[in-house]
């Protein structure tokens, strides 16, 4: 069986890959829906593997919302603002679906 240290290291690695992927997606010039889909699948995998609650998904959504606020203040680049707004929408939908599943079970 897996040790607790290995499980924590894997969790840290998975969430780090997700965060780095989101940052690259937000600030890259290329518009790729494949990265959006893969990173959402990675988050869903993290939800399943680590039994993350919907509150965690909503906290990440709040971080995206705060990022959007600061990008509005400092960045004239509308592309990055649009990408953050896309992530907010996706995570709101994921959080709501996750909340419905928690209430149903």
C-alpha positions as a printed Julia matrix, in Angstrom:
105×3 Matrix{Float64}:
   0.0    0.0     0.0
   1.04   3.6    -0.4
   2.66   5.37    2.49
   1.31   8.66    3.72
   4.48  10.49    2.64
   4.2    9.19   -0.92
   0.53  10.08   -1.07
   1.2   13.63    0.12
   4.05  13.98   -2.36
   1.79  12.77   -5.18
  -0.95  15.18   -4.12
   1.52  18.06   -4.04
   2.85  17.07   -7.47
  -0.62  16.79   -9.0
  -1.81  20.13   -7.65
   1.49  21.8    -8.62
   1.15  20.53  -12.19
  -2.41  21.87  -12.24
  -1.43  25.32  -10.95
   1.54  25.64  -13.3
  -0.65  24.53  -16.2
  -3.31  27.12  -15.35
  -0.73  29.91  -15.09
   0.76  28.93  -18.44
  -2.73  28.75  -19.96
  -3.69  32.19  -18.67
  -0.58  34.01  -19.8
   0.26  32.16  -23.03
  -0.47  33.74  -26.38
  -1.78  30.5   -27.87
  -5.47  29.76  -27.51
  -5.76  26.05  -26.79
  -8.94  24.39  -25.63
  -7.06  21.11  -25.26
  -5.07  22.51  -22.34
  -8.32  23.7   -20.77
  -9.84  20.25  -21.14
  -6.75  18.43  -19.85
  -6.4   20.68  -16.82
 -10.1   20.28  -15.97
  -9.67  16.51  -16.26
  -6.64  16.75  -13.96
  -8.72  18.65  -11.39
 -11.53  16.08  -11.61
  -8.92  13.35  -11.1
  -7.66  15.18   -8.01
 -11.24  15.41   -6.71
 -11.72  11.67   -7.16
  -8.33  10.59   -5.82
  -8.13  12.85   -2.79
 -11.87  13.16   -2.07
 -11.79  16.95   -2.29
 -15.01  18.66   -1.27
 -16.84  21.28   -3.3
 -15.65  23.93   -0.85
 -12.12  23.41   -2.18
 -13.31  23.93   -5.75
 -15.1   27.12   -4.71
 -11.94  28.33   -2.93
  -9.96  27.85   -6.13
 -12.73  29.74   -7.96
 -12.33  32.58   -5.47
  -8.58  32.65   -6.17
  -9.35  32.94   -9.89
 -11.8   35.75   -9.11
  -9.14  37.64   -7.12
  -6.69  37.09   -9.98
  -9.24  38.54  -12.38
  -9.61  41.61  -10.18
  -5.86  42.26  -10.13
  -5.53  41.64  -13.86
  -8.23  44.24  -14.47
  -6.16  46.7   -12.46
  -2.71  46.07  -13.92
  -3.06  44.41  -17.31
  -4.23  46.03  -20.5
  -4.06  42.58  -22.13
  -7.64  41.43  -22.6
  -6.59  37.89  -23.57
  -5.44  36.94  -20.08
  -8.56  38.44  -18.52
 -10.73  36.4   -20.87
  -8.87  33.21  -19.97
  -9.28  33.81  -16.22
 -12.99  34.44  -16.77
 -13.21  31.11  -18.6
 -11.54  29.35  -15.67
 -13.96  31.04  -13.24
 -16.95  29.83  -15.23
 -15.6   26.28  -15.5
 -14.83  26.05  -11.8
 -18.22  27.45  -10.84
 -19.86  24.74  -12.95
 -17.55  22.06  -11.51
 -18.26  23.27   -7.97
 -22.02  23.29   -8.49
 -22.02  19.79  -10.0
 -19.78  18.6    -7.19
 -22.11  20.18   -4.61
 -25.13  18.45   -6.14
 -23.31  15.11   -5.97
 -22.41  15.7    -2.31
 -26.0   16.54   -1.4
 -27.35  13.55   -3.35
 -25.1   11.06   -1.56
